[in-house]
Amino acid sequence: MNILLELFVVTFRVLWAFVLAAAKWLVRPKEKSVAGQVCLITGAGSGLGRLFALEFARRRALLVLWDINTQSNEETAGMVRHIYREMAEATAAAPRVAGDGEKDALPHCNLQVYTYTCDVGKRENVYSTAERVRKEVGEVSVLVNNAGVVSGHHLLECPDELIERTMMVNCHAHFWTTKAFLPKMLEMNHGHIVTVASSLGLFSTAGVEDYCASKFGAVGFHESLSHELKAAEKDGIKTTLVCPYLVDTGMFRGCRIRKEIEPFLPPLKPEYCVKQAMRAILTDQPMICTPRLMYMVTFMKSILPFEAVVCMYRFLGADKCMYPFIAQRKQATNNNEAKNGI
């Protein structure tokens, strides 16, 4: 094709993509069904992972829950089973509606939840647990890479082991889980990979170098994977990148921006964050930043001079927002050491 003609076609497609994106803002796309599909969630024992599990359970997905903490993972599974029972009882009590294909095709008694204790920071543990899932449950259709940790130390005070742990869990684990389950998705040209990253994977702040690096890595991995799937013309495999602002799960307890700004940019409620993410996942939205202000911050960071970004950070109190959190973590560590007589 003549390069000028091809350039015209590309320009038209770019403009059309803008039109479609604007249309989705005005007209909410229909959510797809995940009923009966196997959904695997890492870090399902607490926080966002637990809430994702409950949301997928309400949509009648078969849940596979991974977490390093067996007890908390089982607690999540108990909540999922409670949702399944409620739905089964509601279905049994309500008269069957003729033509309700989805409910007729998937009896609630088929819904199950499976729990596995897995340290996603250890490659061989991921691969061996993935093999067990394939044998005991089946092939995974929806993979939610959610597990995450934070060290809570300034760079020069952070032990190398904690830096490595942060990178392994927050970034490298995405490689292992995806390599474990993507081959079957490619074979079937069907699946969905969700990367739960962070706004700190799009822009950074002081004091959490390891966390920011791991989240930037997760974002880069996700974007490259998305391009690879497009290049392979595997349009049946969807990807969604989730980048929330500070979420009130206790992970960054103590983090504070400027007090005059806080009322306008408070920590996100976990339930709200997950509901927004679920809407993006079920409508095959490639990326979701919560709140939407994060899109603007990311754009400005990309075009403004570095000194201008620093100036904005200082005005918002974002330059040292993690310092109170780090101080609290350090105090808690000192208290534990004193309590244990170290």
N, C-alpha and C positions, 0 to 999 in steps of 0.2 A: 504493500500500500504506500502511496506517495506520502512522504513525511508530513507535508502540509495538511493533507486530508486527514491523516492520523492525528495530527495535533488538534485539528478542529473537532474530531470525534472525542478525543480525550477531554477537551475543554467542555464539550457538551455534557459528557458523563460526570465531570466534576460539578458542574452547575446543577445537574439533575440530582446528584447526591445531596447537595444543599437543600433542594426542594423537598426531597423525601425526608430528610432530617427535620425540616421545619414542619412538615405534615404530621410527623410523629409527635411533635410537641402539641399540635392542635387536636389531633385525633388519636386517642390512646389505642395502640395496636392490641389485637386480641392475644391473650396469653395462651401459650401452648400447654398441652397436657403432659404431665410426667407420671401419670397413674400407671402403676405396674412396672415402671422402670427402676433399675437398680441405681441408687444414688449413694455414693461414698463421700463421706465428710471427714476430713482430718481435723484434729483438735475439737472433737465433738463433745468433750466432757464438760465444757463450760463456755461462758461468753457467747460470742457470735456463733461459734460452731454449734452450740446447743440450740440456739434460736433458729439457725438454718435447719437443723434436724426437725424441729417442731413444725416449721413452715412446710417442709417437704412432706412430712407425715400427713398434714392436713390436706395435701394434694395427692395423697394415696400412693406415694412412691415407696418402694421397698428400700429400707435404710440400712446402710453399712456404716457403722460408727467406729472410727479409729481415735484412740487417745492413749497417751502414755500413762494416765491415771485410771486404773481399772475401776475404782469405786465411783468416781464422778462420771465415767462413761456409762456405767450401769444405771446410774441415776437418770441420765439423759434417756437411756433406753426405756426405763420405766415410764417416763413422761410420754414417750412416743407410743408405747403400748396402751397407755391410758387414752390417748387420742384415737388410736385404732379401735379400741373397745367402744368409745363414744360414737364413732361413726358407724360401727357395726350395729349397735343398738338402735341408732337413728334409722338406719336402713331397714332393719327388721320391723321397726314400729310403723314405718311409713309404707303405704301401698306402692307397689311397683308401678312405675309409669311406662306404658308401652312406648317403644321407640327411644328410650333412654339408653343408647348404645353403650356409653362408657360404663355406666353403673352395672348393666347386665353382663358386660364382658369381663368385669373385674370384681368378683365377690370380695367383700371385705375380709373374709376368713383367709384369703391368700396373702394378706399384708403381714409382713414380718419385719423384725429389726434384728440385726446381727451386730455383735460387739466384738472388737478385737483390740487387744492391748498392743500398741505398736509405737515405737520410737522412730518417728519419721526422719530424725536426724542421722539415723544409721541405715546406710544403703541396703545392706543384706537383710536387715529386719523388714524394710519396706518390701523388698522383692519376695521374701518368704511369706510374709503376711498376704501379699497380693495373690500369690499362688493359692493360698488357702481360700481366699475369697472366691477365686475362679472355680475351685472345686466344690465349695460348700454352698455358694450363693448363685454364681453365674457371672456373666460379663457385665462390667460396669458401664452404664450409659451416661451418667452425670458424675463428674469428678469435681469436688469442691476442695481445692487446696486452701485450707483455712488456718492450719496450725501455725502458731507464732509465739516467739519468746522475746523478752527484752532483758538486757543485762542490768541497766540502770547505773552505769559507771562512766565517769569521764574517761577518755581514751587512755591517758597515761596511768590511770588507776585500775583499768579493767584487765583482769587476768587474760592471758592469751586463750585459755581454754574456754572462757565465756564468749570471747569474740568468735572463735571457731564454732561454738554451739549455736550462736545467733545466726551465723551464715548457713550452717547446715540445716537448721529447722526452717528458717524463714525463706531461704532461697534454694539450696541444693535439693531439698526434699521435693520441690516441684519437678525437678528433673527425674527423680527416681519414680515418683507416682505416675507421672505422665508416660515415661518409658514402659511402665508396667501395664498400663491400660489402653494406651493409644493404639497399639497394633490392631486390636480387634475393632476399635472405632473406625480405623482406616479401612479395614476389610469390609465393614458393613456400611461405610460412609454415613455413620450416624453416631451422635454423641454430643456432649457439651462439657467443656473444661472451664471451670471458674477459678480465677486467681484472686484471692482476697489479699490485696496488698495494703496500701495506706497512702494518704496524701503525702507522707514522708518518703514515698517512692517517686514522687513527682517534684517535690522541692524539699529542702532540708532545713535543719536548725542545729544549733550548737549542743554538744554534750551527748549526742546519741549517734556517733559516727557508725558504729557497728550496725545498729538498727536501720539507719537510713541506707547504708550500703546494701544491706540484705534486701530491703524493699525495692531499691532501685534495680537490684539484680532480678528480683521477681517480676518487676514491670518489664524489664528488657527481655527476659525469657518469654514472658507471655506475648509481647508484641512480635517477637521473632517467630514464635510458634504460630501465631495467627497468620503471619505472612507466608509461612511455609505451607500451611493448610490451603491458603488461597492459591499459591503457586502450583500445588498438586491438584487443584480443582476439586477439593473435597468439601464442597459447599454444604454437605449434610452434617458436618462437624462444626458446631458453634463454639465461640469463646466469649467470655465476659470477664472484664477486668474491673474489680471493685476497689475503689480508692476513697475510703471515708476519711473525714477529718477526725479529730480526737473523739473516741467513743468512750462513754462512761461505763466501762467494764471493770475499772479498778487497775487495769494494766499500767496506766500512767497516772495513778493517783497522786495528786499534788501539783500536777502540771498547771501553770497559770499564765495567761497572757495579761495584758494591761487591764486593770480593774474597770476602767471606763469603757473598754471594748467588750469585755466578757458578756454583758447582757445581749449584745448583738451577735456574738459568736460563741455560744455556750457549747460544752461537750455534747455530743449527740447521744440521744437515748438509744441503747442497743436495739430495742424493738423497731424503732423508726429506721435505723440504718439497715437492718435485715429486710424489712418490708420493701424499702426502696431497691435493695439489691435483688430481691426476689422478683420484683416487677421487671427489672432489667434482664434477669436470667430468662424469665418465662416469655419475654418478647424478643429474645435474641439480640439484645442491645450489646454492642461490642464493649462499651465502657460506661461506668457510672461513677461519678464523683459526688459525694454528699458532704455538705450542701453544695448547691450549684455554684456558689461563690468560688469553690476550689478550681473550677475551670478558668475563671478569670485570674486567679492568683498564679496558676500554672502558665497561662498565656503571658502575663506581665513579667514573670520571672524569665521567660524566654526572650523577651524583646528589650527589657530595660538593662542599662549598664549595671554591673555588679554593685557599685557604690550606691546606686539608686535603690537597689533591692535591700541593701544593708540599712539604708535610711528608713525604708518602709518597715523593715523588721523591728527596728528600734522604736519606731512610733507605736507599733502594735504591741510591743512587749514580747514579740515572738523570738527575738534573738536569744533570750535567756529563759524561755518559758519552761524548759525542762530542768532547770537548776533546782527548783523546789522539790520536784519529783526525785531527782538524784540524791538530794540531801536527805529526804525521807527514807529512801532505800538504804543509804549509808547508815543512818541512825538505827534503822530496824536491824541491819546486819550487826552493828555494834552491840545492840541490846541482846540479840540472840547469842552472840559470843560471850557476853558477860553472864548471861543466864546459864550457859553450858560450862562456864568456868574456863573458857579458853583464854 
